[in-house]
Amino acid sequence: MPPGTLGRRLPPAVAALALALAVAAAGGSAPQRTAPRTAPRTAPAGQTTAVRAAAGDCTPENMTRSVPPSADQSGTKVRQIVQRGRLIAGVDQNSYRWGYRDPVSGRFEGFDIDLVHAIAKAILGDPDKVRFMAVPTAERIDAVRSGRVDLVVRTMTINCARLQDVAFSTAYFQAGQQVVVPGTSQARTVDQALHGRTVCAAEGSTAQEELRRNPRGATVRLVGNQLDCLVLMQLGRVDATMTDDALAAGQMAQDPTLRLVGDPLTAEPYGVAMNRADTDLVARVNQVLTDYRNGPWQRSYRTWLQPYLGRSAEPPAARYLP
């Protein structure tokens, strides 16, 4: 790729970020703090019965069920957040249109970020009373379990394996795994895009899980964040990327020459991840989502995603545990 091509392709708001990633992909590196693995906090007896039920009886039919919503602010975790005066949210800083740091303003922006602001406003009365913490894909569960963050809002798919480690809100978005290729690719099917090719995926993502289950003859290259895959495709170092189609929308917004191949391979419902001990916070977030689905969700979708996804702007229906 000729020098400067990457910067010309990207919108000004993300050009600096992508150029920095290109340097890293080409051989540079930046130190990254990794949280130590810790055991989950122990919940009071009976507090997480419903959360445990969701994990222990997990099937595709009930895995998106969460605890019923509540506006109560007297629970242990919610009171802790109120007393602190800040919500600590684990987010992405590399997924354009979802969660990214605008290199000009330095502010976090995107569809997921809007939801974090809504949660902060509901609990603390001010949408800006948030401390954002950038969390790599593979560290999302550790960040929640260790208590480094109150919650993670980071295009995180609800699935049975993750329900063993964290609690989820009701689903707030429905995505699916799909394959992205550069405009120069001749592939017309998923098998053509992957067989005998090098495919990129984020470590700790459901794309990695899908490729482990069925690599379709591909060599898999794992990276810290899915935006790294965009840079590697533009540098010609990988042939394709597997990621959520929702995240692919952000990649295509940055590089209009990219295209999707085939249909979604999986169903990927996104949820807000929280510590399994914090049932009161899960219920409070579910109450926020009850209100958020009726107007704010649609406004955020139109702002960030509608030009790229072209799907009906409706959130998934909430499903609750008995």
SULVEN-V475018 format. One record per residue. N is the residue number from 1. RES is the residue in three letters. PHI is phi in degrees with one decimal (NA if undefined). OMEGA is omega as a letter, one per 30 degrees, with the letter a starting at -180 (* if undefined). D_CENTER is the distance of its C-alpha to the mean C-alpha in Angstrom with 2 decimals. Layout:
n=(N;N)
res=(RES;RES)
phi=(PHI;PHI)
omega=(OMEGA;OMEGA)
d_center=(D_CENTER;D_CENTER)
This chain:
n=(1;2;3;4;5;6;7;8;9;10;11;12;13;14;15;16;17;18;19;20;21;22;23;24;25;26;27;28;29;30;31;32;33;34;35;36;37;38;39;40;41;42;43;44;45;46;47;48;49;50;51;52;53;54;55;56;57;58;59;60;61;62;63;64;65;66;67;68;69;70;71;72;73;74;75;76;77;78;79;80;81;82;83;84;85;86;87;88;89;90;91;92;93;94;95;96;97;98;99;100;101;102;103;104;105;106;107;108;109;110;111;112;113;114;115;116;117;118;119;120;121;122;123;124;125;126;127;128;129;130;131;132;133;134;135;136;137;138;139;140;141;142;143;144;145;146;147;148;149;150;151;152;153;154;155;156;157;158;159;160;161;162;163;164;165;166;167;168;169;170;171;172;173;174;175;176;177;178;179;180;181;182;183;184;185;186;187;188;189;190;191;192;193;194;195;196;197;198;199;200;201;202;203;204;205;206;207;208;209;210;211;212;213;214;215;216;217;218;219;220;221;222;223;224;225;226;227;228;229;230;231;232;233;234;235;236;237;238;239;240;241;242;243;244;245;246;247;248;249;250;251;252;253;254;255;256;257;258;259;260;261;262;263;264;265;266;267;268;269;270;271;272;273;274;275;276;277;278;279;280;281;282;283;284;285;286;287;288;289;290;291;292;293;294;295;296;297;298;299;300;301;302;303;304;305;306;307;308;309;310;311;312;313;314;315;316;317;318;319;320;321;322)
res=(MET;PRO;PRO;GLY;THR;LEU;GLY;ARG;ARG;LEU;PRO;PRO;ALA;VAL;ALA;ALA;LEU;ALA;LEU;ALA;LEU;ALA;VAL;ALA;ALA;ALA;GLY;GLY;SER;ALA;PRO;GLN;ARG;THR;ALA;PRO;ARG;THR;ALA;PRO;ARG;THR;ALA;PRO;ALA;GLY;GLN;THR;THR;ALA;VAL;ARG;ALA;ALA;ALA;GLY;ASP;CYS;THR;PRO;GLU;ASN;MET;THR;ARG;SER;VAL;PRO;PRO;SER;ALA;ASP;GLN;SER;GLY;THR;LYS;VAL;ARG;GLN;ILE;VAL;GLN;ARG;GLY;ARG;LEU;ILE;ALA;GLY;VAL;ASP;GLN;ASN;SER;TYR;ARG;TRP;GLY;TYR;ARG;ASP;PRO;VAL;SER;GLY;ARG;PHE;GLU;GLY;PHE;ASP;ILE;ASP;LEU;VAL;HIS;ALA;ILE;ALA;LYS;ALA;ILE;LEU;GLY;ASP;PRO;ASP;LYS;VAL;ARG;PHE;MET;ALA;VAL;PRO;THR;ALA;GLU;ARG;ILE;ASP;ALA;VAL;ARG;SER;GLY;ARG;VAL;ASP;LEU;VAL;VAL;ARG;THR;MET;THR;ILE;ASN;CYS;ALA;ARG;LEU;GLN;ASP;VAL;ALA;PHE;SER;THR;ALA;TYR;PHE;GLN;ALA;GLY;GLN;GLN;VAL;VAL;VAL;PRO;GLY;THR;SER;GLN;ALA;ARG;THR;VAL;ASP;GLN;ALA;LEU;HIS;GLY;ARG;THR;VAL;CYS;ALA;ALA;GLU;GLY;SER;THR;ALA;GLN;GLU;GLU;LEU;ARG;ARG;ASN;PRO;ARG;GLY;ALA;THR;VAL;ARG;LEU;VAL;GLY;ASN;GLN;LEU;ASP;CYS;LEU;VAL;LEU;MET;GLN;LEU;GLY;ARG;VAL;ASP;ALA;THR;MET;THR;ASP;ASP;ALA;LEU;ALA;ALA;GLY;GLN;MET;ALA;GLN;ASP;PRO;THR;LEU;ARG;LEU;VAL;GLY;ASP;PRO;LEU;THR;ALA;GLU;PRO;TYR;GLY;VAL;ALA;MET;ASN;ARG;ALA;ASP;THR;ASP;LEU;VAL;ALA;ARG;VAL;ASN;GLN;VAL;LEU;THR;ASP;TYR;ARG;ASN;GLY;PRO;TRP;GLN;ARG;SER;TYR;ARG;THR;TRP;LEU;GLN;PRO;TYR;LEU;GLY;ARG;SER;ALA;GLU;PRO;PRO;ALA;ALA;ARG;TYR;LEU;PRO)
phi=(NA;-62.5;-56.2;89.3;-60.8;-60.2;-62.5;-72.7;-72.1;-82.9;-59.9;-54.3;-65.3;-121.6;-60.7;-64.1;-62.1;-66.1;-63.8;-63.6;-66.7;-62.9;-61.3;-63.1;-64.5;-80.4;138.0;-75.9;-153.1;-134.3;-63.7;-132.5;-78.2;-109.6;-72.6;-67.6;-74.4;-132.0;-75.5;-66.0;-65.1;-85.1;-88.4;-57.9;-54.6;82.7;-69.2;-110.7;-55.9;-66.8;-66.4;-63.4;-62.1;-63.9;-77.7;-71.5;-110.0;-72.4;-138.0;-56.0;-76.0;-118.3;-66.4;-92.1;-74.3;-133.1;-65.6;-59.6;-70.8;-153.0;-91.7;-63.2;-110.0;-93.4;-67.8;-58.1;-70.8;-63.4;-62.1;-62.0;-65.0;-62.8;-65.5;-69.4;84.9;-148.2;-91.3;-101.0;-118.4;-82.2;-139.7;-93.2;-121.0;-124.5;-106.8;-57.9;79.8;-110.7;-152.8;-151.7;-96.2;-63.2;-68.5;-84.6;-88.1;79.9;-87.0;-77.3;-140.9;130.8;-60.7;-65.9;-66.6;-58.2;-66.4;-59.4;-61.0;-64.8;-65.6;-62.6;-63.8;-66.4;-84.8;-112.7;80.1;-146.9;-65.5;-96.1;-83.7;-133.2;-107.0;-84.8;-125.2;-70.4;-124.3;-60.5;-52.2;-72.4;-104.3;-61.5;-67.2;-60.9;-62.5;-73.9;-64.5;-79.2;83.4;-61.5;-129.8;-76.6;-160.7;-120.9;-122.0;-155.1;38.8;-100.8;-74.5;-77.7;-147.0;-64.0;-63.4;-70.4;-66.8;-73.1;-113.0;-136.4;-99.3;-121.3;-70.7;-64.3;-67.7;-114.7;-159.7;-116.6;-125.6;-161.3;-69.5;-145.1;-105.6;-110.7;-130.5;-66.1;-60.9;-80.3;-68.6;-93.2;-66.4;-120.2;-131.2;-61.7;-61.3;-65.4;-73.4;-109.6;-63.4;73.3;-112.8;-101.5;-115.4;-101.3;-152.4;-78.7;-65.5;83.2;-94.8;-71.6;-63.6;-61.2;-62.6;-64.6;-71.4;-67.0;-68.4;-149.7;-72.1;55.0;78.2;-94.7;-92.2;-99.2;-114.8;-97.6;-132.1;-71.5;-142.2;-65.2;-66.6;-59.0;-64.8;-58.5;-62.8;-65.7;-64.5;-68.5;-83.3;78.0;-93.3;-133.8;-95.0;-160.7;-129.9;-106.8;-159.4;-61.1;-61.9;-66.0;-73.4;-60.4;-59.5;-67.0;-64.5;-70.7;-67.5;-82.3;-135.1;-63.8;-78.8;-70.8;-148.4;-87.9;-119.8;72.9;-94.1;-55.7;-91.8;-143.9;-105.6;-126.9;-80.5;-87.9;-138.0;-82.9;-93.6;-140.9;-66.9;-66.3;-76.9;-97.8;-59.3;-64.3;-71.2;-59.0;-63.7;-67.2;-64.9;-63.2;-67.7;-59.6;-65.7;-57.7;-76.0;-66.1;-66.4;-105.6;128.0;-58.5;-59.1;-64.3;-64.5;-65.3;-59.6;-62.5;-67.8;-104.9;-121.3;-54.4;-63.6;-111.9;-96.2;60.3;-107.9;-59.8;-84.3;-132.9;-75.4;-63.8;-69.3;-72.6;-130.9;-117.5;-72.6;-59.4)
omega=(a;l;l;a;a;a;a;a;a;l;a;a;a;a;a;l;a;l;l;l;l;l;l;a;a;l;l;l;l;a;l;a;l;a;l;l;l;l;l;l;l;a;l;a;l;a;a;a;a;l;l;l;l;a;a;a;a;l;l;a;a;a;l;l;a;a;a;a;l;l;a;a;a;l;a;a;l;l;l;l;a;a;l;l;l;l;l;a;l;a;l;l;a;a;a;a;l;l;a;l;l;a;l;a;a;a;l;a;l;a;l;a;l;l;l;l;l;l;l;l;a;a;a;l;a;a;a;l;a;l;l;l;l;a;l;a;a;a;a;a;l;a;l;a;a;a;l;l;l;a;l;l;a;a;a;a;l;l;a;a;a;l;l;a;a;l;l;l;l;a;l;l;l;l;l;l;l;a;l;l;l;l;a;a;l;a;l;l;l;a;l;a;a;a;l;a;l;a;a;l;l;l;l;a;l;l;l;l;l;l;l;a;a;a;l;l;a;l;a;l;a;l;a;a;a;l;l;l;l;a;a;l;a;l;a;a;l;a;a;l;l;a;l;l;l;l;l;l;l;l;a;l;l;a;a;l;l;l;l;l;l;l;l;a;a;l;a;l;l;l;l;a;l;l;a;l;a;a;l;l;l;l;a;l;l;l;l;a;l;l;a;a;a;l;a;l;a;l;l;l;a;a;a;a;a;a;a;a;l;l;l;a;l;l;l;l;l;l;a;l;l;*)
d_center=(29.17;31.60;30.96;29.17;27.67;24.07;24.82;26.65;23.94;21.20;21.46;23.13;20.23;18.19;21.19;21.71;18.22;18.47;22.05;21.19;18.76;21.60;23.94;21.80;21.52;25.26;26.07;25.32;23.32;22.13;22.28;19.11;19.51;18.34;18.45;21.05;20.33;21.80;22.71;21.20;23.40;26.12;26.11;29.42;31.18;30.05;27.14;24.40;26.43;24.17;21.01;22.98;24.17;20.73;20.16;23.81;24.35;21.09;21.59;19.64;21.65;20.80;17.52;15.83;18.78;18.34;21.03;22.92;22.14;24.34;25.16;26.99;26.46;28.86;26.61;26.43;22.82;22.89;26.29;25.05;22.45;25.25;27.71;25.50;24.97;21.37;17.95;16.03;12.28;9.86;7.55;6.92;10.31;10.27;8.30;11.25;11.28;7.74;8.00;11.09;14.44;17.31;19.87;22.72;22.01;19.74;17.70;13.96;13.29;11.11;10.10;7.72;10.59;13.13;12.06;12.38;15.74;16.78;16.34;18.30;20.93;21.48;21.94;23.56;25.00;23.46;20.06;20.45;21.09;17.79;17.36;14.08;13.36;11.41;10.04;9.81;7.74;11.00;11.75;9.21;11.86;14.71;13.67;13.80;16.87;18.75;18.45;17.24;14.87;15.52;12.03;8.35;6.33;2.93;1.79;4.07;7.24;10.44;13.18;16.57;16.21;13.47;15.64;18.31;16.59;14.62;15.09;12.79;13.56;14.55;12.18;11.30;10.27;11.57;10.54;12.26;12.70;14.96;16.97;17.31;20.69;22.65;25.28;28.00;26.91;29.42;27.11;27.22;25.73;22.98;25.82;27.32;24.13;23.61;27.09;28.64;25.84;23.33;19.72;16.78;13.51;11.08;12.60;11.19;9.07;10.50;12.04;14.03;15.10;16.26;18.14;19.69;20.87;22.25;22.27;24.71;26.82;24.25;24.03;20.49;19.44;16.51;14.98;12.90;10.22;10.02;12.04;14.72;15.22;16.15;18.66;20.07;20.63;22.39;24.44;25.42;24.31;22.22;23.07;19.81;16.06;14.27;10.67;9.11;11.62;9.39;8.22;11.90;12.95;11.97;13.89;16.74;16.94;17.67;19.97;21.69;23.50;20.56;20.59;19.08;21.30;21.97;20.29;16.94;17.58;15.54;14.23;10.54;10.36;7.29;8.66;9.06;10.07;13.54;16.59;18.76;21.70;20.36;21.22;22.50;19.22;17.47;20.38;20.20;16.57;17.59;20.49;18.45;16.49;19.98;21.09;17.96;18.21;21.70;21.50;18.83;16.04;18.28;19.11;15.59;15.03;18.35;17.64;14.45;14.11;17.51;19.27;16.98;16.02;19.41;18.62;19.96;18.31;18.18;15.61;15.99;18.93;18.64;20.15;21.72;23.51;27.29)
